[in-house]
Amino acid sequence: MEFVTDGDVLVAEHVIRPVEDAGQPVDLGLPIWVIIDSARVVGFDSKRVAVRYELSEESVKAAFHYYESHKPLIDVQISTCVESYS
């Protein structure tokens, strides 16, 4: 038996998954790693991140949930992108 959480429902409704499976919100073509990198700065405050990127708070929460399920992949993307801009 498979259990479905509220976070799983948010992801299903608010996240699309590109080829690398790193995900991006449905309501903006912005990679989840960008949202997570910004969220770290504001203590994962979903309201502040939603305002910054003009996303629904539900999309931001979905991105947070998706990150928890794909943390290693997204952390590598963050590291790679931050290094390329340094």
Summary of the structure (lengths in Angstrom):
residues: 86
radius of gyration: 12.5
end to end distance: 46.5
largest distance: 46.5
contacts: 246
relative contact order: 0.19
helix: 63%
strand: 5%
